[in-house]
Amino acid sequence: MAFFKKLKDRLFKSSSKIDQGLEAIVEEGGVEETVSAGVSLSDAPPEQPDTPPQQEAVSAPDPEPEPVVSDTVEEIRPTDEIAASDIASEGQDQSTYPEPEPEPEPEPEPEPEPEPEPEPEPEPEPEPEPEPEPEPEPEPPVVPPAAIEVPRSPAPMAQDLIEPAPETPSKPGLLGRLMGRGSPATVVRRTLDDDMLEQLEELLISSDMGVDTALRVVANMAEGRIGRKLSVQEIKELLSGEIARIMEPVAKPLPLYPRTPQVVLVVGVNGSGKTTTIGKLASQFRAAGKKVVIAAGDTFRAAAVEQLQVWGDRAGVPVLTAPEGSDPASLAFEAMTQAQAEGADLLLIDTAGRLQNRTDLMEELAKIVRVIRKKDETAPHNTLLVLDATTGQNALNQVKVFSDISDVSGLVMTKLDGTAKGGVLVALADKFGLPIHAIGVGEQIDDLDAFDPEDFADALMGLERR
């Protein structure tokens, strides 16, 4: 998912802060442990190949069953069709085979010339077949050296198989590489106890997750795991799972209704990113085949209308404006009338930014809602509260006040790329349970996307999924 990669890349402040904090917590009372998922697999093969695999490898071919023992000579000779009486004469040579490696050392006649070997053969060969004598004559020059080299070649090969055994962990096999099981690695783990839980709570609180939410997340993570040793990666996975579980119920896209035009009122404090969010939403809805109209209801801020017109041009959506300083409620009413006449599917109404502690401005927002409902008693169908992630815990107060005035139906969190405390979104989900429709991580028109709890939790924890 391209947006998730962008989220991970840009939400680096919060994830890096939590990552560094977790490493410090684990290293404080942790112990290094050798961990390798392939240790048992890599150790087992060297122990087994010492005996069984060699026997299989040596017994499979005729010359390789046993290198030095006399039985190997007996097995090799019959294959060469040598007489049984020759086996007794070769028994004398067996004592010489292990000593000399090259051919000149054996004092018996087979050393200088392989031909004398067949000469003693005819003497005890009344019973075996005298006819094969001419056959071994051409073969002995080739067979004896082969018979000597074959048993000796497996001996050094067997040593090679035994010696590399301890070296196998450094060079994992194909299965080990596919499974990611290589040489042992050291991982620091710390036992989960009360001290560690307190440190984890403080870390999450410092990320603006809120006291209550941080306590709940850590308590759920620690359930059934007290006394267990955990690494940084394991803690990240547990915390990410708990955060995703909390945010799963609120991850909902902006609902679309059959009644048109669907009125979406966008509210928020100054500088939260309302105008930018409206432009991005308009672009996405138009790309989905919806006919969208924008009403520039921020008639007080200088250049607010021009900014919204720029975003409307980018999205290919018309923008309805009013003279500066005019009543935003009347503009909203006129925009609804025009949207109905044009058969628009969506009407996005921008509003001026206002602080939640300005009762006069909040009353003006309530007036907009009352006027809209004169045209359509069910309007606005959606009231989106745009929150700036950099405001931290102050976002909780904004949600409370705006919900009382304009009946907020969903949230959009912006500027997650500019904060080191992205945990405030978790606190909002835990406390209010309002749907989170989208999150923004930049100024580009495609930097707004639907909220995914698992992706957000992984990005917040700096967790890389395999």
C-alpha positions as CSV (number, residue, x, y, z in Angstrom):
1,M,0.0,0.0,0.0
2,A,1.6,3.2,-1.2
3,F,-0.1,5.4,1.3
4,F,1.0,3.2,4.2
5,K,4.6,3.4,3.1
6,K,4.2,7.1,2.9
7,L,2.7,7.1,6.4
8,K,5.6,5.0,7.8
9,D,8.1,7.3,6.2
10,R,6.6,10.5,7.4
11,L,5.3,9.4,10.8
12,F,9.0,9.0,11.7
13,K,9.0,11.4,14.7
14,S,6.5,9.5,16.7
15,S,7.7,6.0,15.7
16,S,11.3,6.9,16.3
17,K,10.6,8.3,19.7
18,I,8.7,5.2,20.8
19,D,11.3,3.0,19.2
20,Q,14.1,4.6,21.1
21,G,12.2,4.6,24.3
22,L,11.5,0.8,24.0
23,E,15.1,0.0,23.3
24,A,16.2,2.0,26.4
25,I,13.6,0.3,28.6
26,V,14.5,-3.2,27.4
27,E,18.3,-2.6,27.6
28,E,18.0,-1.2,31.1
29,G,17.3,-4.5,32.8
30,G,17.5,-6.9,29.8
31,V,19.9,-9.8,29.1
32,E,21.4,-10.8,25.8
33,E,20.2,-14.1,24.5
34,T,21.3,-16.1,21.5
35,V,18.3,-16.5,19.3
36,S,18.2,-18.2,16.0
37,A,15.1,-19.9,14.7
38,G,17.3,-22.3,12.7
39,V,19.7,-23.3,15.5
40,S,18.0,-26.7,16.0
41,L,17.8,-27.3,12.2
42,S,21.4,-26.3,11.6
43,D,22.8,-28.3,14.5
44,A,20.8,-31.4,13.8
45,P,22.2,-32.1,10.3
46,P,25.8,-32.1,11.3
47,E,25.1,-34.6,14.1
48,Q,23.2,-37.0,11.8
49,P,25.5,-36.8,8.8
50,D,28.4,-38.0,11.0
51,T,27.2,-41.6,10.8
52,P,24.0,-42.3,8.9
53,P,24.5,-40.1,5.9
54,Q,28.0,-41.4,5.4
55,Q,26.9,-45.0,5.5
56,E,24.1,-44.2,3.0
57,A,26.5,-42.3,0.7
58,V,29.2,-45.0,0.9
59,S,26.9,-48.0,0.7
60,A,25.0,-46.7,-2.3
61,P,28.0,-47.1,-4.7
62,D,29.8,-50.4,-4.7
63,P,33.4,-49.0,-4.1
64,E,32.4,-46.6,-1.3
65,P,30.9,-48.8,1.5
66,E,34.0,-48.9,3.7
67,P,37.3,-47.2,2.8
68,V,39.9,-49.1,4.8
69,V,38.3,-52.3,6.1
70,S,39.1,-55.5,4.2
71,D,35.4,-56.0,3.5
72,T,35.5,-53.2,1.0
73,V,38.2,-55.0,-0.9
74,E,36.1,-58.1,-0.9
75,E,33.2,-56.2,-2.3
76,I,35.3,-54.5,-4.9
77,R,37.0,-57.7,-6.1
78,P,33.9,-59.7,-6.7
79,T,32.6,-56.8,-8.9
80,D,35.8,-57.2,-10.9
81,E,35.0,-60.9,-11.2
82,I,38.2,-62.0,-9.4
83,A,38.4,-65.5,-8.1
84,A,37.7,-66.4,-4.5
85,S,41.3,-67.7,-4.1
86,D,42.5,-64.3,-5.1
87,I,40.7,-62.8,-2.2
88,A,43.1,-64.7,0.2
89,S,46.1,-63.3,-1.7
90,E,44.6,-59.9,-1.6
91,G,44.2,-60.2,2.2
92,Q,47.9,-59.8,2.3
93,D,47.7,-56.7,0.3
94,Q,45.1,-55.3,2.6
95,S,47.6,-54.8,5.3
96,T,49.6,-52.8,2.8
97,Y,46.7,-50.7,1.4
98,P,46.2,-48.4,4.4
99,E,50.0,-47.7,4.7
100,P,50.9,-46.6,1.2
101,E,48.8,-44.0,-0.4
102,P,50.6,-44.1,-3.8
103,E,51.2,-47.3,-5.8
104,P,55.0,-47.7,-5.4
105,E,55.0,-48.3,-1.7
106,P,53.2,-51.8,-1.7
107,E,56.2,-54.2,-1.9
108,P,54.1,-57.0,-3.3
109,E,54.2,-57.4,-7.1
110,P,51.0,-55.3,-7.8
111,E,53.1,-52.1,-7.3
112,P,55.5,-52.1,-10.3
113,E,53.1,-53.8,-12.7
114,P,49.6,-54.8,-12.3
115,E,50.2,-57.8,-14.6
116,P,51.9,-60.0,-12.0
117,E,48.6,-60.0,-10.0
118,P,46.8,-62.1,-12.5
119,E,49.9,-64.6,-12.5
120,P,49.3,-65.9,-9.0
121,E,45.6,-66.1,-9.9
122,P,45.9,-69.1,-12.3
123,E,47.7,-71.2,-9.6
124,P,44.8,-71.4,-7.1
125,E,42.3,-71.3,-10.0
126,P,41.3,-74.8,-10.5
127,E,37.8,-74.2,-9.2
128,P,37.2,-70.6,-10.3
129,E,36.9,-69.9,-13.9
130,P,40.3,-69.9,-15.7
131,E,38.8,-68.3,-18.7
132,P,38.3,-64.8,-17.1
133,E,42.2,-64.7,-16.8
134,P,42.7,-62.9,-20.1
135,E,39.9,-60.5,-19.0
136,P,41.6,-59.3,-15.8
137,E,44.9,-58.9,-17.7
138,P,43.7,-55.7,-19.4
139,E,41.6,-54.7,-16.5
140,P,44.1,-55.0,-13.6
141,P,46.1,-52.0,-14.8
142,V,43.0,-49.9,-14.4
143,V,41.2,-51.8,-11.6
144,P,43.8,-51.8,-8.8
145,P,44.5,-48.1,-8.9
146,A,40.8,-47.5,-9.0
147,A,40.2,-49.9,-6.2
148,I,42.9,-48.1,-4.2
149,E,41.7,-44.6,-5.0
150,V,38.0,-45.3,-4.4
151,P,38.3,-46.4,-0.8
152,R,40.7,-43.6,0.0
153,S,38.7,-40.8,-1.7
154,P,35.7,-41.3,0.6
155,A,38.0,-41.2,3.6
156,P,39.1,-37.6,3.1
157,M,35.6,-36.7,1.9
158,A,34.2,-38.1,5.1
159,Q,36.6,-35.9,7.0
160,D,35.4,-32.9,5.0
161,L,31.9,-33.7,5.9
162,I,32.7,-33.9,9.5
163,E,34.9,-30.8,9.7
164,P,32.5,-28.4,8.0
165,A,29.8,-29.4,10.5
166,P,30.6,-26.7,13.0
167,E,30.9,-24.3,10.1
168,T,27.4,-24.9,8.8
169,P,25.8,-22.3,11.0
170,S,27.8,-19.6,9.3
171,K,26.6,-20.8,5.9
172,P,22.9,-21.8,6.3
173,G,21.5,-24.1,3.7
174,L,18.8,-23.3,1.2
175,L,16.0,-24.1,3.6
176,G,17.6,-22.0,6.3
177,R,18.0,-19.0,3.9
178,L,14.4,-19.3,2.8
179,M,13.2,-19.5,6.3
180,G,15.5,-16.7,7.4
181,R,17.4,-19.0,9.7
182,G,21.1,-18.2,9.6
183,S,23.8,-17.7,12.1
184,P,22.7,-17.2,15.7
185,A,22.0,-13.6,16.7
186,T,21.9,-12.0,20.0
187,V,18.6,-10.4,21.2
188,V,18.1,-8.4,24.3
189,R,15.1,-9.5,26.4
190,R,13.8,-8.1,29.6
191,T,11.4,-9.8,32.1
192,L,8.0,-8.1,32.1
193,D,7.5,-6.8,35.7
194,D,5.8,-3.8,37.4
195,D,8.8,-1.5,36.9
196,M,8.8,-2.3,33.2
197,L,5.1,-1.7,33.0
198,E,5.4,1.7,34.6
199,Q,8.1,2.7,32.1
200,L,6.0,1.6,29.2
201,E,3.0,3.6,30.5
202,E,5.2,6.7,30.7
203,L,6.5,6.2,27.2
204,L,3.0,6.0,25.8
205,I,1.8,9.0,27.8
206,S,4.6,11.0,26.5
207,S,3.4,10.1,23.0
208,D,0.1,11.9,23.8
209,M,-1.9,8.7,24.1
210,G,-3.4,9.9,27.3
211,V,-3.2,8.5,30.8
212,D,-6.3,6.3,30.7
213,T,-5.6,5.0,27.2
214,A,-2.0,4.3,28.0
215,L,-2.9,2.4,31.2
216,R,-5.5,0.3,29.3
217,V,-3.1,-0.5,26.4
218,V,-0.3,-1.6,28.7
219,A,-2.6,-3.6,31.0
220,N,-4.1,-5.5,28.1
221,M,-0.6,-6.1,26.7
222,A,0.7,-7.5,30.0
223,E,-2.3,-9.8,30.7
224,G,-1.0,-13.3,31.0
225,R,2.6,-12.2,30.2
226,I,4.0,-11.1,33.6
227,G,7.3,-12.8,34.2
228,R,7.8,-13.5,30.6
229,K,10.9,-12.1,28.8
230,L,10.2,-9.8,25.9
231,S,12.3,-8.2,23.2
232,V,11.8,-4.8,21.6
233,Q,10.2,-6.4,18.5
234,E,7.9,-8.5,20.6
235,I,6.8,-5.5,22.6
236,K,6.1,-3.5,19.4
237,E,4.0,-6.3,18.0
238,L,2.0,-6.6,21.3
239,L,1.4,-2.8,21.6
240,S,0.5,-2.5,17.9
241,G,-2.0,-5.3,18.3
242,E,-3.7,-3.6,21.3
243,I,-3.8,-0.2,19.5
244,A,-5.3,-1.7,16.4
245,R,-7.9,-3.5,18.5
246,I,-8.9,-0.1,20.1
247,M,-9.1,1.7,16.8
248,E,-10.8,-1.1,14.8
249,P,-14.4,0.0,15.7
250,V,-13.8,3.6,14.6
251,A,-12.2,3.0,11.3
252,K,-15.1,3.8,9.0
253,P,-15.1,5.6,5.6
254,L,-17.3,8.6,5.0
255,P,-20.8,7.3,4.4
256,L,-22.6,8.2,1.2
257,Y,-26.4,8.5,1.2
258,P,-28.8,8.2,-1.7
259,R,-30.4,11.6,-0.9
260,T,-28.8,14.4,-2.9
261,P,-27.2,16.7,-2.4
262,Q,-25.4,15.2,0.5
263,V,-24.2,18.1,2.7
264,V,-20.8,17.8,4.4
265,L,-20.0,20.5,6.8
266,V,-16.3,20.8,7.6
267,V,-15.4,22.5,10.9
268,G,-12.3,22.9,13.1
269,V,-10.0,25.4,14.7
270,N,-7.7,27.9,12.9
271,G,-5.0,26.3,10.9
272,S,-6.1,22.7,11.3
273,G,-6.2,22.1,7.6
274,K,-9.9,22.3,6.7
275,T,-9.4,24.0,3.3
276,T,-6.7,21.5,2.3
277,T,-8.9,18.6,3.5
278,I,-11.9,19.8,1.5
279,G,-9.8,20.0,-1.7
280,K,-8.4,16.5,-1.2
281,L,-11.9,15.0,-0.5
282,A,-13.4,16.8,-3.5
283,S,-10.7,15.3,-5.7
284,Q,-11.3,11.7,-4.4
285,F,-15.1,11.9,-4.7
286,R,-14.8,13.3,-8.2
287,A,-12.4,10.5,-9.1
288,A,-15.1,8.1,-7.8
289,G,-17.6,9.5,-10.3
290,K,-19.5,11.9,-7.9
291,K,-20.5,15.4,-8.9
292,V,-19.1,17.7,-6.2
293,V,-19.7,21.4,-5.4
294,I,-17.6,23.4,-2.8
295,A,-19.0,26.4,-0.9
296,A,-16.3,28.8,0.4
297,G,-17.9,29.6,3.8
298,D,-14.7,31.1,5.3
299,T,-15.6,34.7,4.4
300,F,-13.4,36.2,7.2
301,R,-9.9,34.9,6.7
302,A,-7.9,36.8,4.1
303,A,-7.2,34.8,0.9
304,A,-9.3,31.9,2.2
305,V,-11.5,32.0,-0.8
306,E,-8.6,32.2,-3.2
307,Q,-6.9,29.2,-1.5
308,L,-10.1,27.1,-1.9
309,Q,-10.4,28.1,-5.5
310,V,-6.9,26.8,-6.2
311,W,-7.8,23.5,-4.6
312,G,-11.1,23.4,-6.6
313,D,-9.1,23.9,-9.8
314,R,-6.8,21.1,-8.9
315,A,-9.7,18.8,-8.2
316,G,-11.8,20.0,-11.2
317,V,-14.7,21.0,-8.9
318,P,-16.6,24.3,-9.0
319,V,-16.3,26.6,-6.0
320,L,-19.2,28.9,-4.9
321,T,-18.0,32.1,-3.2
322,A,-19.4,35.2,-1.5
323,P,-18.0,38.7,-0.9
324,E,-15.5,39.0,2.0
325,G,-17.2,39.6,5.3
326,S,-20.6,38.3,4.2
327,D,-22.7,36.0,6.3
328,P,-21.4,32.4,6.0
329,A,-24.9,31.1,6.9
330,S,-26.5,32.8,3.9
331,L,-23.8,31.5,1.6
332,A,-24.4,27.9,2.8
333,F,-28.1,28.3,2.1
334,E,-27.5,29.6,-1.4
335,A,-25.0,26.9,-2.1
336,M,-27.6,24.2,-1.2
337,T,-30.1,25.8,-3.5
338,Q,-27.6,25.8,-6.4
339,A,-26.4,22.3,-5.7
340,Q,-29.9,21.0,-5.8
341,A,-30.5,22.8,-9.1
342,E,-27.3,21.3,-10.7
343,G,-28.0,17.8,-9.4
344,A,-24.8,17.6,-7.4
345,D,-24.1,14.5,-5.3
346,L,-22.1,16.2,-2.6
347,L,-21.9,19.7,-1.2
348,L,-18.7,20.4,0.8
349,I,-19.1,23.5,3.0
350,D,-16.0,25.2,4.3
351,T,-16.2,27.2,7.5
352,A,-14.0,29.7,9.2
353,G,-11.6,28.5,11.8
354,R,-12.6,29.1,15.4
355,L,-11.2,28.2,18.8
356,Q,-13.3,26.1,20.9
357,N,-13.2,28.6,23.8
358,R,-14.7,31.4,21.6
359,T,-18.3,31.2,22.5
360,D,-19.4,33.9,20.0
361,L,-17.7,32.1,17.1
362,M,-19.1,28.8,18.2
363,E,-22.6,30.3,18.2
364,E,-22.1,31.5,14.6
365,L,-21.3,27.9,13.7
366,A,-24.6,26.8,15.3
367,K,-26.4,29.4,13.2
368,I,-25.0,27.8,10.0
369,V,-26.5,24.5,11.1
370,R,-29.9,26.0,11.8
371,V,-30.0,27.8,8.4
372,I,-29.0,24.6,6.5
373,R,-31.8,22.7,8.2
374,K,-34.4,25.2,6.9
375,K,-33.5,23.9,3.5
376,D,-33.2,20.2,4.5
377,E,-34.1,19.2,8.0
378,T,-31.7,16.3,7.8
379,A,-28.7,18.5,6.9
380,P,-25.9,18.5,7.4
381,H,-25.6,14.8,6.7
382,N,-22.0,14.7,7.8
383,T,-20.1,17.1,10.1
384,L,-16.4,16.5,9.8
385,L,-14.1,17.8,12.5
386,V,-10.6,18.4,11.2
387,L,-8.0,18.0,13.9
388,D,-4.4,19.0,13.8
389,A,-2.2,16.2,15.2
390,T,0.3,18.6,16.5
391,T,-2.1,20.0,19.0
392,G,-1.7,16.9,21.2
393,Q,-4.1,16.5,24.1
394,N,-5.9,19.7,23.2
395,A,-7.6,17.8,20.5
396,L,-9.7,16.0,23.1
397,N,-11.2,19.4,24.2
398,Q,-11.9,20.4,20.7
399,V,-13.8,17.2,20.0
400,K,-15.9,17.7,23.1
401,V,-16.9,21.4,22.4
402,F,-17.5,21.0,18.6
403,S,-19.6,17.9,19.3
404,D,-21.9,19.9,21.6
405,I,-22.4,22.7,19.0
406,S,-22.4,21.0,15.6
407,D,-23.1,17.4,16.4
408,V,-19.8,16.0,14.9
409,S,-20.3,12.8,13.0
410,G,-16.7,12.0,12.1
411,L,-13.0,13.0,12.4
412,V,-10.2,13.7,10.0
413,M,-6.7,13.9,11.5
414,T,-4.1,16.0,9.6
415,K,-0.4,16.7,9.9
416,L,0.6,13.4,11.2
417,D,3.8,13.9,9.4
418,G,4.7,16.9,11.6
419,T,4.2,15.5,15.0
420,A,6.2,13.4,17.5
421,K,3.0,12.6,19.4
422,G,0.7,10.6,17.0
423,G,-0.8,8.7,19.9
424,V,-3.5,11.4,20.4
425,L,-5.6,9.6,17.7
426,V,-5.6,6.5,19.9
427,A,-6.9,8.5,22.8
428,L,-9.6,10.1,20.7
429,A,-10.8,6.7,19.5
430,D,-10.7,5.3,23.0
431,K,-12.5,8.2,24.7
432,F,-15.1,9.3,22.1
433,G,-15.5,6.4,19.7
434,L,-16.2,8.8,16.8
435,P,-15.6,7.4,13.3
436,I,-12.2,8.3,11.9
437,H,-12.8,8.7,8.2
438,A,-9.3,9.8,6.9
439,I,-5.8,10.8,7.9
440,G,-3.4,13.2,6.2
441,V,0.3,13.0,6.0
442,G,1.2,15.9,3.7
443,E,0.2,18.8,1.5
444,Q,-0.2,16.9,-1.8
445,I,-3.6,16.2,-3.2
446,D,-3.1,12.4,-2.7
447,D,-1.8,12.7,0.9
448,L,-5.2,12.0,2.4
449,D,-6.5,8.4,2.6
450,A,-9.0,6.2,4.5
451,F,-7.9,5.3,8.0
452,D,-6.6,1.8,8.5
453,P,-6.1,0.8,12.1
454,E,-3.5,-1.9,11.6
455,D,-1.4,0.2,9.3
456,F,-1.6,3.2,11.6
457,A,-0.7,1.1,14.7
458,D,2.3,-0.4,12.9
459,A,3.5,3.0,11.7
460,L,3.1,4.5,15.2
461,M,5.2,1.8,16.7
462,G,7.7,1.8,13.9
463,L,6.9,-1.9,13.3
464,E,8.0,-3.6,10.1
465,R,5.8,-6.5,9.2
466,R,7.5,-9.5,7.6
